[in-house]
Amino acid sequence: MKHIIAALAMHESDIHVIDKAEGLAKKTGAKLTYLHAIDTPFFDFFNSKNVDKEKVEEELVNSIKKHSKTTKADVIVALSKSWELILKTVKEQGADLVILGNMSKSHAVVYIGSTAKRVLENIGIPVLIARDQPIDGKILIPTDLGQYTMSASKVKEFLKSDSEITYLYANAASFGVAVPYATLAVQSLEFVQEEIEKQVEEFKKERTDAKTVIIEAEIVSEAVRDYAQQNGYTTVVLASRNLSGLNPIIFGSTASKIAQIANANLLLTFVE
């Protein structure tokens, strides 16, 4: 990892962003850049000219100093929408990771549905949504036993982490739903269960660096949330094959719900 971009909102969530950004920068030796966008309404044709950009930048730097343990970081403040500034900076300077904050638990759905969503649709590099959990804790990777998990399996190397990793398959077959095996609906649930168990065994053979757990699930997203909370996982990793597949995979289905309810850091990564 060579360059980390951390977006700050001048909100209490910035504490978690700074903590994760500086921790990862220290471990990986990556350059660190903080961004803050002064966002004005699209109909504000005149007031933006009166924004004291230097004052905002001074306040931001003071806020960073208050929570920071290092001075080795660039700071960029611009009149822009947050997602536009993030994408522009990534394009111009390059980056290996973007870190965003979660505005608050009550605003989790709104935040993931706006800035983070616009960034994820266009960025093509991993994005970390920082929450009040240590990045060096236990890592949970929900999986459908498919190829998306291949990129997630590189997370330990990417984060320079020795954390314990668990691949979690939430099996809904006993409730009449087998998501990866929808084409087998005409078969008995026992047959579907056998096929899933075979797939899990094959999956385990290629994942020697971690354990694989199967749980029964009526609602997959809730089962993942409960397992993560009950077993002390502090980071959840979700993967998408490519940008065109991001919306239905990350935001249109089970993963979207996991992103909104999991009280853990959320690392969204991609398969090339």
Order of alpha helices (4+ residues) and beta strands (2+ residues): beta-alpha-beta-alpha-beta-alpha-beta-alpha-alpha-beta-beta-alpha-alpha-beta-alpha-beta-alpha-beta-alpha-beta
